[in-house]
Amino acid sequence: MIGFFRRNARVEAADLAYRRVALQARQPLFFTDYGVPDTLDGRFELICLFAFLYLTRLKSEGEEGRRLGQAFTDRMFADLDRGLRELGTGDLRVGREVKRMVQAFSGRVQAYANALAGEERLLAEALSRNLFGTLGEPPAALAAFAFYLRRAVEALAAEDSGELLSGRVRFLAPERFTFAEALP
């Protein structure tokens, strides 16, 4: 019986964390000031990015963090599946599209992990390729977004373990910047 309650609490925590990731990905400043395309692709990319940040932070929480991370990922892709169906994607295509999204997410996780562990140029390249990939030219705010992202990682590292494991993840709020601040 205790296992059921622990699992149920984990599912609730995953649901709450996913809702917080989705809310963070909808912050208007990402679209208006940082230049993320306000499209389905841009929104998907932001969800992937903030899910990556949360999942990366959970890795330091041992087995419970791993289990919550799996529940979170299941919840995220269930929501993406639902979203595709609401957009009118046919039942026969939904499975292929979700599989494509899983592969895209896995690629982004690897790219962002490598980029954050490396030099600034790698992070700019990963953001340009993924988050801003549909623009052709990355926005002038690319450097500001990379700066924001590094600060967001630091803020998550300082978050309380209990809060994270309960799904109450808090992300650094995006800030307005001037054009001069966006230049390298």
C-alpha positions as CSV (number, residue, x, y, z in Angstrom):
1,M,0.0,0.0,0.0
2,I,2.9,2.4,0.8
3,G,4.2,1.9,-2.7
4,F,0.9,3.0,-4.2
5,F,0.9,6.2,-2.3
6,R,4.6,6.9,-3.2
7,R,3.8,6.3,-6.8
8,N,0.7,8.4,-6.7
9,A,2.7,11.3,-5.1
10,R,5.3,10.9,-7.8
11,V,2.7,11.1,-10.5
12,E,1.3,14.2,-8.9
13,A,4.8,15.7,-8.5
14,A,5.5,15.0,-12.2
15,D,2.2,16.6,-13.2
16,L,3.0,19.7,-11.2
17,A,6.5,20.0,-12.5
18,Y,5.3,19.6,-16.1
19,R,2.8,22.3,-15.6
20,R,5.5,24.6,-14.3
21,V,7.8,23.8,-17.2
22,A,5.0,24.6,-19.6
23,L,4.2,27.8,-17.8
24,Q,7.9,28.8,-18.0
25,A,8.0,28.0,-21.7
26,R,5.1,30.4,-22.3
27,Q,6.7,33.4,-20.7
28,P,6.0,36.3,-23.2
29,L,9.6,37.8,-22.8
30,F,11.0,34.7,-24.5
31,F,9.1,35.6,-27.6
32,T,9.1,39.4,-27.5
33,D,12.6,40.2,-26.1
34,Y,14.7,37.1,-26.7
35,G,13.4,36.3,-30.2
36,V,12.2,32.8,-29.8
37,P,9.7,32.1,-32.7
38,D,6.1,32.3,-31.4
39,T,5.2,29.1,-33.3
40,L,4.5,25.5,-32.5
41,D,8.2,24.7,-33.1
42,G,9.3,27.6,-30.9
43,R,7.0,26.5,-28.1
44,F,8.1,22.9,-28.4
45,E,11.7,24.0,-28.2
46,L,11.2,26.0,-25.0
47,I,9.4,23.1,-23.4
48,C,12.3,20.8,-24.3
49,L,14.8,23.3,-23.0
50,F,13.1,23.7,-19.6
51,A,12.3,20.0,-19.3
52,F,16.0,19.4,-19.9
53,L,16.9,21.9,-17.1
54,Y,14.5,20.2,-14.7
55,L,15.6,16.7,-15.6
56,T,19.2,17.6,-15.4
57,R,18.8,19.0,-11.9
58,L,16.8,15.8,-10.8
59,K,19.9,13.7,-11.6
60,S,21.5,14.9,-8.4
61,E,18.6,13.5,-6.4
62,G,19.5,9.8,-6.8
63,E,17.0,7.1,-7.4
64,E,13.9,9.1,-6.4
65,G,15.0,11.8,-8.8
66,R,15.4,9.2,-11.6
67,R,11.9,7.8,-10.9
68,L,10.4,11.3,-10.9
69,G,12.3,12.2,-14.0
70,Q,10.7,9.1,-15.8
71,A,7.2,10.1,-14.5
72,F,7.8,13.6,-15.7
73,T,8.9,12.5,-19.1
74,D,5.9,10.2,-19.4
75,R,3.6,13.1,-18.5
76,M,5.3,15.5,-20.9
77,F,4.9,13.1,-23.9
78,A,1.3,12.2,-22.9
79,D,0.6,16.0,-23.1
80,L,2.3,16.3,-26.4
81,D,0.3,13.4,-27.8
82,R,-2.9,15.0,-26.6
83,G,-1.9,18.3,-28.1
84,L,-1.3,16.6,-31.5
85,R,-4.7,15.1,-31.4
86,E,-6.3,18.4,-30.5
87,L,-4.6,19.9,-33.5
88,G,-6.3,17.3,-35.7
89,T,-3.4,15.0,-36.3
90,G,-4.8,11.6,-37.3
91,D,-4.5,8.6,-35.1
92,L,-2.2,6.9,-37.5
93,R,0.2,9.8,-37.6
94,V,0.2,10.6,-33.9
95,G,2.5,7.7,-33.0
96,R,5.0,8.7,-35.6
97,E,5.0,12.3,-34.6
98,V,5.4,11.5,-30.9
99,K,8.3,9.2,-31.8
100,R,9.8,12.1,-33.8
101,M,9.4,14.4,-30.8
102,V,11.0,11.8,-28.4
103,Q,14.0,11.6,-30.8
104,A,14.2,15.4,-31.1
105,F,14.0,15.8,-27.3
106,S,16.8,13.2,-26.8
107,G,19.0,15.1,-29.3
108,R,18.4,18.4,-27.5
109,V,19.2,16.9,-24.1
110,Q,22.5,15.7,-25.4
111,A,23.3,18.9,-27.3
112,Y,22.4,21.1,-24.3
113,A,24.3,18.9,-21.8
114,N,27.4,19.1,-24.0
115,A,27.0,22.8,-24.6
116,L,26.6,23.7,-20.9
117,A,29.6,21.7,-20.0
118,G,31.7,23.4,-22.7
119,E,32.6,26.8,-23.9
120,E,30.2,29.6,-24.6
121,R,30.4,29.1,-28.4
122,L,28.9,25.6,-28.0
123,L,25.9,26.9,-26.1
124,A,25.3,29.6,-28.7
125,E,25.6,27.0,-31.5
126,A,23.1,24.6,-29.7
127,L,20.6,27.4,-29.1
128,S,21.0,28.7,-32.6
129,R,20.5,25.3,-34.1
130,N,17.6,24.2,-31.9
131,L,15.7,27.0,-30.2
132,F,16.2,29.5,-33.1
133,G,16.6,27.0,-35.9
134,T,13.5,28.0,-37.9
135,L,14.7,31.6,-38.1
136,G,17.6,31.1,-40.5
137,E,19.6,33.8,-38.7
138,P,19.7,33.7,-34.9
139,P,18.4,36.8,-33.3
140,A,20.6,39.5,-31.8
141,A,19.4,38.3,-28.4
142,L,21.1,34.9,-28.7
143,A,23.9,36.0,-26.3
144,A,21.4,37.3,-23.8
145,F,19.4,34.1,-24.0
146,A,22.7,32.1,-23.4
147,F,23.5,34.3,-20.4
148,Y,20.0,33.8,-19.0
149,L,20.3,30.0,-19.5
150,R,23.5,29.8,-17.5
151,R,22.0,31.8,-14.7
152,A,18.9,29.6,-14.8
153,V,21.1,26.5,-14.4
154,E,22.8,28.1,-11.4
155,A,19.4,29.0,-9.8
156,L,18.1,25.5,-10.2
157,A,21.3,24.0,-8.7
158,A,20.5,26.0,-5.5
159,E,16.8,24.9,-5.3
160,D,15.8,22.8,-2.4
161,S,15.7,19.0,-3.1
162,G,12.3,18.6,-1.3
163,E,10.7,21.3,-3.5
164,L,12.1,19.7,-6.7
165,L,11.0,16.2,-5.7
166,S,7.5,17.5,-5.0
167,G,7.3,19.1,-8.4
168,R,7.5,22.6,-7.2
169,V,10.3,23.6,-9.5
170,R,11.0,27.3,-9.8
171,F,12.7,28.7,-12.8
172,L,14.6,32.0,-13.0
173,A,12.3,34.6,-14.5
174,P,13.4,36.1,-17.8
175,E,14.4,39.7,-17.7
176,R,14.2,42.5,-20.2
177,F,17.5,43.6,-21.6
178,T,18.7,46.3,-23.9
179,F,20.2,45.6,-27.3
180,A,23.7,46.4,-26.1
181,E,23.4,43.7,-23.4
182,A,22.6,41.1,-26.1
183,L,25.9,41.7,-27.9
184,P,28.8,39.4,-27.1
